[in-house]
Amino acid sequence: MTAWWVWALAAVALGVVEVLAPSYLALGFAIGAGLIALGLLTGVLGALLGLAGGYGSGVILLLFAALSLGAWLTLRRVFGAPGGQVRTFEDDVND
């Protein structure tokens, strides 16, 4: 679970899913996986895994979840919540 290329591949796959079915949900996960891959590649997360002892994979998954949630909330704030798509009518067309 600590191989950076696995996380990078997951980020690309989730990015493809987002292109095929746009919903900003998969994009948040893709950003989270990309950040984990970048952290593992640069060695920033190496110290964190050393401090975690035998729980390195759990810490990585927890960090992935937190980063994905943060990315999704940021995307929702920037692009807005889906709304205003339903059109309501005040008058009946038969009146």
Secondary structure in CASP SS format (residue, H / E / C, confidence):
PFRMAT SS
TARGET T0000
AUTHOR 0000-0000-0000
METHOD secondary structure of the structure
MODEL  1
M C 1.00
T C 1.00
A C 1.00
W H 1.00
W H 1.00
V H 1.00
W H 1.00
A H 1.00
L H 1.00
A H 1.00
A H 1.00
V H 1.00
A H 1.00
L H 1.00
G H 1.00
V H 1.00
V H 1.00
E H 1.00
V H 1.00
L H 1.00
A C 1.00
P C 1.00
S C 1.00
Y C 1.00
L H 1.00
A H 1.00
L H 1.00
G H 1.00
F H 1.00
A H 1.00
I H 1.00
G H 1.00
A H 1.00
G H 1.00
L H 1.00
I H 1.00
A H 1.00
L H 1.00
G H 1.00
L H 1.00
L H 1.00
T H 1.00
G C 1.00
V H 1.00
L H 1.00
G H 1.00
A H 1.00
L H 1.00
L H 1.00
G H 1.00
L H 1.00
A C 1.00
G H 1.00
G H 1.00
Y H 1.00
G H 1.00
S H 1.00
G H 1.00
V H 1.00
I H 1.00
L H 1.00
L H 1.00
L H 1.00
F H 1.00
A H 1.00
A H 1.00
L H 1.00
S H 1.00
L H 1.00
G H 1.00
A H 1.00
W H 1.00
L H 1.00
T H 1.00
L H 1.00
R H 1.00
R H 1.00
V H 1.00
F H 1.00
G C 1.00
A C 1.00
P C 1.00
G C 1.00
G C 1.00
Q C 1.00
V C 1.00
R C 1.00
T C 1.00
F C 1.00
E C 1.00
D C 1.00
D C 1.00
V C 1.00
N C 1.00
D C 1.00
END
